[in-house]
């Protein structure tokens, strides 16, 4: 059945429900441990049904692993002016998203990253998540260059740039911080100058 709510209100309601589920899950994971927390407990704490939980997150792991920022970063990269280098498109796209996060949003992301780093069940899916991010970045770089989505050059450049981000914020740390942009800018310049990405 289609909701009678206006589209904007419906999207805000969905975002609020998703945030409530994530907040409930993170609190339970922190208080009683990831393995001891069930989907039913998360749903009850968020005041939703288990079926509603699964509409937002396919598995318990996805509450932490789902990265809401990757798709909007891709859109921000897509929106960069024509002729912007891949390195600058990535950096400008990331800045445009992260510079507007509120202190509360940064704290939610820090909590997510802390859980991601201490729960073995979550770390086991880290590589798959990284590959998905690489696929998205490679596709948008290829699109900007007018090349096929499976363009090898775009994929190699995307892999190199993700490697730089991992070098700045390696697995096991608390996650990306606002102060890391200067280091990321410097590291991407090293990539640009030494690998001749223009």
ZIWOGI-V373346 format. One line per field, one symbol per residue. ss: DSSP state (2 for helix, 1 for strand, 0 for the rest). phi: phi as a letter, one per 30 degrees, with the letter a starting at -180 (. if undefined). burial: + if it has 9 or more other C-alpha atoms within 8 Angstrom, else -. Layout:
ss->???
phi->???
burial->???
This chain:
ss->000000222222222222222222222222220000002222222200022222220000022220022222222222000000022222222222220000222222222222222202222002222222222222222222000000022222222222222222000000000002222222222222222000
phi->.ddddeedddddddddddddddddddddeddbjdddccddddddddibdeddeddcbdbeedecddcddedddedddeddeejddeddddddddeddddcddeddddddddedddedcceddddcdddddddddedddddddeddicdecededddddddddedddddbdejcdjdbeddddddeddddeddddcidc
burial->---------+-------+-+++++++-+++--++--+-+--+++++-+++-+++--+--+-++++------+++++++-+-----++-+++++++++---+----+--+++++++++-+--++-----+---++++++++++++----+++--+++++++++-+++-++---+-+----++-+++-++--++----+-
